Amino acid sequence: MPLRAVRNLLLGLLALMLAAGLALFLGALPYGPGAQPSPGDAVTIHVATNGFHTDILLPSVTATRDWRPLLEASPITRESADAPMIAFGWGSQSAYTELGALTDLSLPLLLKAAAFDASVVHVQPVAAIRAGPNLVSLTITQAGYRAFVDHIEQSLQYGPERAPIVLDGLSHGLGDAFLRGRDRFWLLRSCNVWVGEGLRKAGLPVGLWTPLAQSLMWSLSWKAPVAARP
């Protein structure tokens, strides 16, 4: 291999390592004072991860928002519209709907997702919360919860009479559904960045930039008074 090609390869690997290190650093250090809710002003939400993607789990019904009509918009989630919790995720339509496992990841799929792909919002009714290392519970204020609700609603596209647009036939086969998103996905604004944005709007100290699930979860685990593992 020519010396110039070796040099370019090494520079590329160095740039990749620096970018990964920056993502870990900025994502793992929580930023912001955080709002301490009073007992009568508290809403408990959860953040769950599978190692590379994070979801936010919210109560299906509160005084602020009743999510059951959203679940009833899809024939798949309609059957479980009375579930106590609902998991929300956001991401690239191509990757989210075609990537079942990391082994399904291919270069064409990665390039398609990175090229400002259309976004989707993933919704799944949740019957019960399972405690474990991949779940963090957070207590936020009512005002913070309203801000997170707005974050989700502003991420959705709506049809006539402000009904969410369901992507028919798209599901992971787990009683879940996909709704059309409004914004575009790209590598600097990943699914985990979207969750971090919502948590920050809700008044929680979160890493400045959270493209990686692990760094986002690290930043949440540092806030013992506000976020505690169940």
Phi, psi and chi 1 to 4 in degrees:
 res  aa     phi    psi   chi1   chi2   chi3   chi4
   1 MET       -  132.0 -178.7 -178.4  -68.5      -
   2 PRO   -59.1  151.1  -21.0   30.8      -      -
   3 LEU   -59.1  -39.1 -178.9   61.1      -      -
   4 ARG   -63.3  -39.7 -176.7  175.2 -178.8 -179.5
   5 ALA   -66.7  -38.7      -      -      -      -
   6 VAL   -63.6  -43.6  172.8      -      -      -
   7 ARG   -61.5  -44.0 -175.9 -173.2   62.4 -176.9
   8 ASN   -65.1  -37.4  -69.7  -21.1      -      -
   9 LEU   -64.3  -44.8  176.8   61.0      -      -
  10 LEU   -64.2  -40.4  -68.9  175.8      -      -
  11 LEU   -64.0  -38.8  -72.7  175.0      -      -
  12 GLY   -64.8  -42.1      -      -      -      -
  13 LEU   -65.7  -39.1  -69.9  174.5      -      -
  14 LEU   -64.0  -42.7  178.1   60.6      -      -
  15 ALA   -63.3  -39.4      -      -      -      -
  16 LEU   -65.2  -41.9 -176.5   61.7      -      -
  17 MET   -65.0  -40.8  -68.6  172.7   62.0      -
  18 LEU   -65.4  -40.2  -71.1  174.7      -      -
  19 ALA   -64.9  -42.2      -      -      -      -
  20 ALA   -65.1  -41.1      -      -      -      -
  21 GLY   -63.9  -40.9      -      -      -      -
  22 LEU   -64.2  -40.9 -178.1   63.8      -      -
  23 ALA   -63.1  -42.4      -      -      -      -
  24 LEU   -64.8  -43.5  -76.9  171.1      -      -
  25 PHE   -66.2  -51.4  177.4   76.6      -      -
  26 LEU   -68.0  -29.0  -67.1  178.3      -      -
  27 GLY   -82.3  -29.3      -      -      -      -
  28 ALA   -85.0  -20.7      -      -      -      -
  29 LEU   -93.4  111.8  -66.6  179.3      -      -
  30 PRO   -66.8  140.0   22.6  -31.2      -      -
  31 TYR  -125.3  133.3  173.6   78.8      -      -
  32 GLY   114.4  151.7      -      -      -      -
  33 PRO   -73.7  -33.1   27.4  -34.2      -      -
  34 GLY    81.6  146.3      -      -      -      -
  35 ALA  -106.5  124.7      -      -      -      -
  36 GLN   -87.5  112.0  -65.0  -74.5  -10.3      -
  37 PRO   -76.2  147.4   27.8  -32.9      -      -
  38 SER   -81.8  162.3   61.1      -      -      -
  39 PRO   -54.2  -36.1  -27.5   35.5      -      -
  40 GLY   -87.6    1.6      -      -      -      -
  41 ASP  -122.8   22.5 -174.9   43.3      -      -
  42 ALA  -105.4  140.5      -      -      -      -
  43 VAL  -127.5  130.7  178.7      -      -      -
  44 THR   -97.8  126.0  -61.3      -      -      -
  45 ILE  -124.9  173.3   63.5  175.6      -      -
  46 HIS  -139.0  149.1  -48.7  -88.0      -      -
  47 VAL  -118.0  126.4 -179.7      -      -      -
  48 ALA  -121.0  148.3      -      -      -      -
  49 THR  -136.6  151.0 -178.8      -      -      -
  50 ASN  -106.7   10.8   60.2    6.7      -      -
  51 GLY   110.1  -29.9      -      -      -      -
  52 PHE  -131.2   -9.2   63.6   93.6      -      -
  53 HIS  -135.8  146.2  169.9   82.5      -      -
  54 THR  -121.3  145.9   49.1      -      -      -
  55 ASP  -120.3  154.5  -78.3  -33.9      -      -
  56 ILE  -109.9  131.3 -172.4   75.2      -      -
  57 LEU  -109.7  123.7  -77.8   67.4      -      -
  58 LEU  -121.6  155.1  -55.0 -179.3      -      -
  59 PRO   -61.7  139.9  -16.8   29.0      -      -
  60 SER   -66.7  -33.5  -67.6      -      -      -
  61 VAL  -135.6  124.8 -178.4      -      -      -
  62 THR  -139.0  176.5   65.0      -      -      -
  63 ALA   -65.4  -23.5      -      -      -      -
  64 THR   -81.4  -41.9  -62.5      -      -      -
  65 ARG  -152.7  133.1 -177.0   65.9  159.0   90.2
  66 ASP  -105.9  109.9 -177.0  -12.4      -      -
  67 TRP   -85.1   -3.2  -68.0  110.3      -      -
  68 ARG   -60.5  -39.5  -71.7  174.0  -63.2 -174.2
  69 PRO   -60.6  -31.6  -26.8   37.0      -      -
  70 LEU   -66.2  -42.0 -173.9   73.7      -      -
  71 LEU   -67.4  -34.4  -64.7  177.5      -      -
  72 GLU   -72.4  -11.0  -68.3  168.9   -5.4      -
  73 ALA   -70.6  -23.2      -      -      -      -
  74 SER  -110.3  136.3  166.7      -      -      -
  75 PRO   -64.5  -20.2   21.8  -32.6      -      -
  76 ILE   -76.6  -47.9  -58.5  174.9      -      -
  77 THR   -84.5  -13.7   54.7      -      -      -
  78 ARG   -59.2  -35.5 -173.4  179.4  -58.8  148.3
  79 GLU   -66.6  -21.1  -62.4  179.7   -0.6      -
  80 SER  -118.4   29.0  -57.5      -      -      -
  81 ALA   -65.8  -15.8      -      -      -      -
  82 ASP   -93.2    9.5   58.5  -13.3      -      -
  83 ALA   -61.9  146.0      -      -      -      -
  84 PRO   -71.5  -23.8   24.2  -33.3      -      -
  85 MET  -130.7  160.2  -57.5  -72.1  -65.1      -
  86 ILE  -136.8  132.7  177.2  172.4      -      -
  87 ALA   -96.4  132.1      -      -      -      -
  88 PHE  -115.7  136.3  -71.0   93.9      -      -
  89 GLY  -136.9  161.6      -      -      -      -
  90 TRP  -138.9  147.5  179.7   90.5      -      -
  91 GLY   173.8 -168.5      -      -      -      -
  92 SER   -68.9  132.3  152.1      -      -      -
  93 GLN   -61.6  -41.8  178.6  172.6  -28.3      -
  94 SER   -64.7  -51.8  -60.5      -      -      -
  95 ALA   -69.8  -41.9      -      -      -      -
  96 TYR   -66.2  -38.3 -142.5  153.1      -      -
  97 THR   -91.1  -19.7   59.3      -      -      -
  98 GLU  -106.6  -16.5  -61.7  175.9   30.1      -
  99 LEU   -97.3  101.1 -173.3   63.3      -      -
 100 GLY   -85.9  -30.8      -      -      -      -
 101 ALA  -150.5  164.6      -      -      -      -
 102 LEU   -59.2  -27.4  -78.4  178.4      -      -
 103 THR   -67.8  -17.0   53.1      -      -      -
 104 ASP   -83.3   -8.4  -61.8  -30.7      -      -
 105 LEU   -69.5  129.3 -173.9   61.7      -      -
 106 SER  -131.9  162.1   63.3      -      -      -
 107 LEU   -62.0  -45.6 -178.4   59.2      -      -
 108 PRO   -58.8  -39.8  -25.3   35.3      -      -
 109 LEU   -67.3  -40.6 -178.3   59.0      -      -
 110 LEU   -63.7  -43.9  179.8   61.6      -      -
 111 LEU   -65.5  -38.2  -66.8  175.7      -      -
 112 LYS   -65.0  -41.6 -175.6  178.2  179.0 -178.8
 113 ALA   -68.0  -36.8      -      -      -      -
 114 ALA   -73.9  -20.9      -      -      -      -
 115 ALA   -86.9   53.2      -      -      -      -
 116 PHE    52.8   54.7  -65.1   91.8      -      -
 117 ASP   -68.7  155.4 -169.2   23.0      -      -
 118 ALA   -61.1  148.5      -      -      -      -
 119 SER  -103.3  158.1   66.8      -      -      -
 120 VAL  -134.2  156.4  -68.6      -      -      -
 121 VAL  -111.4  123.6  175.3      -      -      -
 122 HIS   -95.3  131.7 -178.8 -113.3      -      -
 123 VAL  -126.6  138.0  -66.7      -      -      -
 124 GLN  -147.1  122.5 -178.9  166.5    3.2      -
 125 PRO   -63.5  141.8  -17.1   30.2      -      -
 126 VAL  -124.6  119.9  177.2      -      -      -
 127 ALA   -79.6  -33.0      -      -      -      -
 128 ALA  -153.2  150.2      -      -      -      -
 129 ILE   -96.2  128.3  -57.9  -63.2      -      -
 130 ARG  -104.7  117.4  -66.0 -176.8  178.9 -179.5
 131 ALA   -67.4  147.8      -      -      -      -
 132 GLY   170.2  178.6      -      -      -      -
 133 PRO   -67.8  -15.1   25.1  -34.6      -      -
 134 ASN   -99.9   17.7  -66.3  -32.7      -      -
 135 LEU  -136.0  132.0 -178.9   76.9      -      -
 136 VAL  -123.9  131.7  171.8      -      -      -
 137 SER   -99.3  138.7  -62.5      -      -      -
 138 LEU  -128.7  139.0  -53.9  163.3      -      -
 139 THR  -109.1  120.8  -57.4      -      -      -
 140 ILE  -124.9  167.3   61.2  176.5      -      -
 141 THR   -78.9  165.2   63.6      -      -      -
 142 GLN   -61.0  -39.5  -67.4  -76.1  -10.3      -
 143 ALA   -64.9  -39.5      -      -      -      -
 144 GLY   -64.5  -38.6      -      -      -      -
 145 TYR   -65.0  -41.0 -177.9   71.3      -      -
 146 ARG   -61.4  -38.1  -74.2 -166.6  -65.5  -89.1
 147 ALA   -65.4  -37.4      -      -      -      -
 148 PHE   -70.6  -37.9 -155.0  106.6      -      -
 149 VAL   -58.6  -44.6  168.4      -      -      -
 150 ASP   -61.7  -38.0  -70.8  -18.1      -      -
 151 HIS   -60.0  -43.4  177.3   63.2      -      -
 152 ILE   -68.7  -46.9  -66.5  173.6      -      -
 153 GLU   -64.3  -33.9  -67.6 -177.8  -29.4      -
 154 GLN   -74.7  -11.8  -69.6  168.0    9.1      -
 155 SER   -90.3   -7.0  -59.5      -      -      -
 156 LEU   -99.1  145.8  -70.2  165.5      -      -
 157 GLN   -90.1  148.0  -82.4 -166.0   43.9      -
 158 TYR  -125.0  148.4  -65.1   95.4      -      -
 159 GLY  -100.5 -154.1      -      -      -      -
 160 PRO   -57.7  143.4  -23.9   33.9      -      -
 161 GLU    56.4   31.2  -60.2 -178.6    1.4      -
 162 ARG    55.1   38.2 -161.9  169.9  168.7   75.3
 163 ALA   -88.2  137.6      -      -      -      -
 164 PRO   -63.8  149.6   23.8  -33.2      -      -
 165 ILE   -93.3  110.0  -59.3  173.0      -      -
 166 VAL   -85.0  134.0  179.1      -      -      -
 167 LEU   -87.2   98.3  -60.2  179.2      -      -
 168 ASP   -59.7  136.2  -66.1  -28.2      -      -
 169 GLY    82.0   -5.3      -      -      -      -
 170 LEU   -95.5  122.1  -70.6 -178.2      -      -
 171 SER  -164.7  154.9  172.4      -      -      -
 172 HIS   -88.3    4.0  -73.4  159.2      -      -
 173 GLY    78.8   21.3      -      -      -      -
 174 LEU  -119.4   28.6  -58.9  171.6      -      -
 175 GLY    74.5   23.4      -      -      -      -
 176 ASP  -110.0  169.1   57.8  -47.8      -      -
 177 ALA  -148.0  164.1      -      -      -      -
 178 PHE  -118.7  137.3  -72.4   92.7      -      -
 179 LEU  -117.1  147.1  -50.0  175.3      -      -
 180 ARG   -69.6  130.5 -171.6  170.5  -59.4  -76.3
 181 GLY   -89.0  167.2      -      -      -      -
 182 ARG   -97.1  -39.9 -170.7  179.3   68.6  175.7
 183 ASP   -89.5  170.2  -59.1  -38.1      -      -
 184 ARG   -95.6  145.6  -71.3  -79.6  172.9  174.8
 185 PHE   -91.9  141.5  173.8   94.4      -      -
 186 TRP  -153.8  169.6   65.9  -54.2      -      -
 187 LEU   -60.8  -33.0  -74.2 -178.1      -      -
 188 LEU   -79.5  -10.1  -64.4 -175.9      -      -
 189 ARG  -130.8   81.2 -171.0  172.0 -173.1 -107.2
 190 SER   -88.3 -177.8   67.3      -      -      -
 191 CYS   -60.1  -36.8   52.9      -      -      -
 192 ASN   -75.1  -31.4  -56.4  -51.6      -      -
 193 VAL   -63.8  -40.5  171.1      -      -      -
 194 TRP   -61.0  -44.0 -180.0   83.1      -      -
 195 VAL   -63.8  -44.3  171.0      -      -      -
 196 GLY   -60.0  -40.3      -      -      -      -
 197 GLU   -59.5  -45.2  -70.2  172.4   -8.7      -
 198 GLY   -64.3  -42.5      -      -      -      -
 199 LEU   -65.1  -38.3  -65.5  173.4      -      -
 200 ARG   -65.3  -41.4 -160.8  173.1  -60.6  110.9
 201 LYS   -63.6  -28.7  -69.2  175.3 -177.5  177.8
 202 ALA   -79.2   -1.3      -      -      -      -
 203 GLY    94.4   18.0      -      -      -      -
 204 LEU  -103.1  139.6  -69.3  168.4      -      -
 205 PRO   -68.4  120.5  -16.9   30.9      -      -
 206 VAL  -136.7  156.7 -178.1      -      -      -
 207 GLY   -52.5  148.1      -      -      -      -
 208 LEU   -60.7  -37.7  -74.9  172.7      -      -
 209 TRP  -142.9  120.8 -179.2   48.4      -      -
 210 THR  -123.3   62.3   56.8      -      -      -
 211 PRO   -71.5  -20.2   28.5  -35.3      -      -
 212 LEU  -107.8  136.2  -56.2  177.1      -      -
 213 ALA   -61.0  -40.8      -      -      -      -
 214 GLN   -63.8  -43.1 -173.4   58.7   66.2      -
 215 SER   -67.8  -36.0   58.5      -      -      -
 216 LEU   -62.1  -46.0  172.3   60.1      -      -
 217 MET   -65.0  -36.7  -59.6  -58.7  -78.6      -
 218 TRP   -60.9  -44.6  -78.0  -18.3      -      -
 219 SER   -63.9  -33.3   74.7      -      -      -
 220 LEU   -73.9  -34.1  -63.3  177.8      -      -
 221 SER   -73.3  -13.5   67.1      -      -      -
 222 TRP   -78.2  -15.7  -78.0   24.4      -      -
 223 LYS  -101.4   69.5  -55.6 -175.4  -59.9  -58.2
 224 ALA   -55.7  -41.2      -      -      -      -
 225 PRO   -67.4  -27.4  -19.3   32.1      -      -
 226 VAL  -104.3  -37.1 -179.5      -      -      -
 227 ALA  -121.8  128.7      -      -      -      -
 228 ALA  -136.7  140.9      -      -      -      -
 229 ARG   -72.8  135.9  -65.4 -171.6 -174.7  -81.1
 230 PRO   -69.9      -   24.6  -31.5      -      -
